[in-house]
Amino acid sequence: MIDVEAEIRAFLVGQAALTALVGARIYAGTDVPAVDYQPSVGPCICFKVRGGRFETEQRGLIAPSVQFKCYGATELEANGCYRTLHDVLDLGRGATMRYALAEGPGQLLQDQERDKDWWFTLVFYTMLLDDS
């Protein structure tokens, strides 16, 4: 079985429009940025699998539900990061990535957990990955 979060990250870092915005600041398997992250260096994306389904017969199809948080220094930057992520996922196809379907529109929030009041947009996608 493939490492779903590693495959999603590999797909995302291969998208020029996204990496032009966030660089390598795409954090898999977490819902908070790296400890040393500061929004002043630019936006970042955190994501983790939160469930889904798995089918195995002739080939493995994995359909995880994935939570994404797009951080930014301002509301506009967080939403801009989210829109870029959406464009990449909406049109995205890759070696294992077959599609991503937004479960709803992104929601702009402030991160109170880290006492930073950082802005982020929270969104969920159902994705289909081919394990064969």
Contacts in CASP RR format, 6 or more apart in sequence:
PFRMAT RR
TARGET T0000
AUTHOR 0000-0000-0000
METHOD contacts of the structure
MODEL  1
MIDVEAEIRAFLVGQAALTALVGARIYAGTDVPAVDYQPSVGPCICFKVR
GGRFETEQRGLIAPSVQFKCYGATELEANGCYRTLHDVLDLGRGATMRYA
LAEGPGQLLQDQERDKDWWFTLVFYTMLLDDS
1 60 0 8 1.000
1 62 0 8 1.000
1 131 0 8 1.000
2 62 0 8 1.000
2 96 0 8 1.000
2 129 0 8 1.000
2 131 0 8 1.000
4 49 0 8 1.000
4 62 0 8 1.000
4 64 0 8 1.000
4 129 0 8 1.000
5 28 0 8 1.000
5 29 0 8 1.000
5 47 0 8 1.000
5 48 0 8 1.000
5 49 0 8 1.000
6 28 0 8 1.000
7 96 0 8 1.000
7 97 0 8 1.000
7 129 0 8 1.000
8 28 0 8 1.000
8 47 0 8 1.000
8 66 0 8 1.000
8 97 0 8 1.000
8 127 0 8 1.000
8 129 0 8 1.000
9 26 0 8 1.000
9 28 0 8 1.000
9 47 0 8 1.000
11 92 0 8 1.000
11 94 0 8 1.000
11 95 0 8 1.000
11 96 0 8 1.000
11 97 0 8 1.000
12 18 0 8 1.000
12 26 0 8 1.000
12 45 0 8 1.000
12 85 0 8 1.000
12 88 0 8 1.000
13 19 0 8 1.000
13 24 0 8 1.000
13 26 0 8 1.000
15 88 0 8 1.000
15 92 0 8 1.000
17 84 0 8 1.000
17 87 0 8 1.000
17 88 0 8 1.000
18 26 0 8 1.000
18 45 0 8 1.000
18 84 0 8 1.000
18 85 0 8 1.000
18 88 0 8 1.000
21 43 0 8 1.000
21 80 0 8 1.000
21 81 0 8 1.000
21 84 0 8 1.000
22 42 0 8 1.000
22 43 0 8 1.000
22 44 0 8 1.000
22 45 0 8 1.000
22 81 0 8 1.000
25 33 0 8 1.000
25 34 0 8 1.000
25 37 0 8 1.000
25 41 0 8 1.000
25 42 0 8 1.000
25 43 0 8 1.000
25 44 0 8 1.000
25 45 0 8 1.000
26 44 0 8 1.000
26 45 0 8 1.000
26 47 0 8 1.000
27 33 0 8 1.000
27 34 0 8 1.000
27 44 0 8 1.000
27 45 0 8 1.000
27 46 0 8 1.000
27 47 0 8 1.000
28 47 0 8 1.000
28 48 0 8 1.000
29 46 0 8 1.000
29 47 0 8 1.000
29 48 0 8 1.000
29 49 0 8 1.000
30 46 0 8 1.000
30 47 0 8 1.000
30 48 0 8 1.000
31 46 0 8 1.000
31 47 0 8 1.000
31 48 0 8 1.000
31 67 0 8 1.000
31 69 0 8 1.000
32 46 0 8 1.000
32 69 0 8 1.000
32 111 0 8 1.000
32 113 0 8 1.000
32 114 0 8 1.000
33 44 0 8 1.000
33 46 0 8 1.000
33 71 0 8 1.000
37 44 0 8 1.000
37 71 0 8 1.000
39 71 0 8 1.000
39 72 0 8 1.000
39 73 0 8 1.000
39 77 0 8 1.000
39 118 0 8 1.000
39 119 0 8 1.000
40 73 0 8 1.000
42 72 0 8 1.000
42 73 0 8 1.000
42 77 0 8 1.000
43 70 0 8 1.000
43 71 0 8 1.000
43 72 0 8 1.000
43 73 0 8 1.000
43 77 0 8 1.000
43 78 0 8 1.000
43 80 0 8 1.000
43 81 0 8 1.000
44 70 0 8 1.000
44 71 0 8 1.000
44 72 0 8 1.000
44 81 0 8 1.000
45 68 0 8 1.000
45 69 0 8 1.000
45 70 0 8 1.000
45 71 0 8 1.000
45 81 0 8 1.000
45 85 0 8 1.000
46 68 0 8 1.000
46 69 0 8 1.000
46 71 0 8 1.000
47 66 0 8 1.000
47 67 0 8 1.000
47 68 0 8 1.000
47 69 0 8 1.000
48 66 0 8 1.000
48 67 0 8 1.000
49 64 0 8 1.000
49 65 0 8 1.000
49 66 0 8 1.000
49 67 0 8 1.000
50 64 0 8 1.000
50 65 0 8 1.000
50 66 0 8 1.000
50 67 0 8 1.000
50 124 0 8 1.000
51 64 0 8 1.000
51 65 0 8 1.000
52 63 0 8 1.000
52 64 0 8 1.000
52 65 0 8 1.000
52 126 0 8 1.000
53 62 0 8 1.000
53 63 0 8 1.000
54 60 0 8 1.000
54 61 0 8 1.000
54 62 0 8 1.000
54 63 0 8 1.000
55 61 0 8 1.000
55 62 0 8 1.000
55 63 0 8 1.000
56 131 0 8 1.000
59 130 0 8 1.000
59 131 0 8 1.000
59 132 0 8 1.000
60 130 0 8 1.000
60 131 0 8 1.000
60 132 0 8 1.000
61 128 0 8 1.000
61 129 0 8 1.000
61 130 0 8 1.000
61 131 0 8 1.000
62 128 0 8 1.000
62 129 0 8 1.000
62 130 0 8 1.000
62 131 0 8 1.000
63 126 0 8 1.000
63 127 0 8 1.000
63 128 0 8 1.000
63 129 0 8 1.000
64 126 0 8 1.000
64 127 0 8 1.000
64 129 0 8 1.000
65 103 0 8 1.000
65 124 0 8 1.000
65 125 0 8 1.000
65 126 0 8 1.000
66 124 0 8 1.000
66 125 0 8 1.000
66 126 0 8 1.000
66 127 0 8 1.000
67 122 0 8 1.000
67 123 0 8 1.000
67 124 0 8 1.000
68 82 0 8 1.000
68 85 0 8 1.000
68 122 0 8 1.000
68 123 0 8 1.000
68 124 0 8 1.000
68 125 0 8 1.000
69 120 0 8 1.000
69 121 0 8 1.000
69 122 0 8 1.000
70 78 0 8 1.000
70 79 0 8 1.000
70 80 0 8 1.000
70 81 0 8 1.000
70 82 0 8 1.000
70 85 0 8 1.000
70 120 0 8 1.000
70 121 0 8 1.000
70 123 0 8 1.000
71 78 0 8 1.000
71 81 0 8 1.000
71 111 0 8 1.000
71 118 0 8 1.000
71 119 0 8 1.000
71 120 0 8 1.000
72 78 0 8 1.000
72 81 0 8 1.000
72 118 0 8 1.000
72 119 0 8 1.000
72 120 0 8 1.000
73 118 0 8 1.000
73 119 0 8 1.000
74 119 0 8 1.000
75 108 0 8 1.000
75 119 0 8 1.000
77 119 0 8 1.000
78 108 0 8 1.000
78 119 0 8 1.000
78 120 0 8 1.000
78 121 0 8 1.000
79 108 0 8 1.000
79 121 0 8 1.000
80 121 0 8 1.000
81 121 0 8 1.000
82 106 0 8 1.000
82 121 0 8 1.000
82 123 0 8 1.000
85 123 0 8 1.000
86 102 0 8 1.000
86 123 0 8 1.000
89 100 0 8 1.000
89 102 0 8 1.000
89 125 0 8 1.000
89 127 0 8 1.000
90 100 0 8 1.000
90 102 0 8 1.000
92 99 0 8 1.000
92 100 0 8 1.000
93 99 0 8 1.000
96 129 0 8 1.000
96 130 0 8 1.000
96 131 0 8 1.000
97 127 0 8 1.000
97 128 0 8 1.000
97 129 0 8 1.000
98 128 0 8 1.000
98 129 0 8 1.000
98 130 0 8 1.000
99 127 0 8 1.000
99 128 0 8 1.000
100 125 0 8 1.000
100 126 0 8 1.000
100 127 0 8 1.000
100 128 0 8 1.000
101 125 0 8 1.000
101 126 0 8 1.000
101 127 0 8 1.000
102 123 0 8 1.000
102 124 0 8 1.000
102 125 0 8 1.000
103 123 0 8 1.000
103 124 0 8 1.000
103 125 0 8 1.000
103 126 0 8 1.000
104 123 0 8 1.000
104 124 0 8 1.000
105 123 0 8 1.000
106 121 0 8 1.000
106 122 0 8 1.000
106 123 0 8 1.000
107 121 0 8 1.000
107 122 0 8 1.000
107 123 0 8 1.000
108 119 0 8 1.000
108 120 0 8 1.000
108 121 0 8 1.000
109 119 0 8 1.000
109 120 0 8 1.000
109 121 0 8 1.000
109 122 0 8 1.000
110 117 0 8 1.000
110 118 0 8 1.000
110 119 0 8 1.000
110 120 0 8 1.000
111 117 0 8 1.000
111 118 0 8 1.000
111 119 0 8 1.000
111 120 0 8 1.000
END
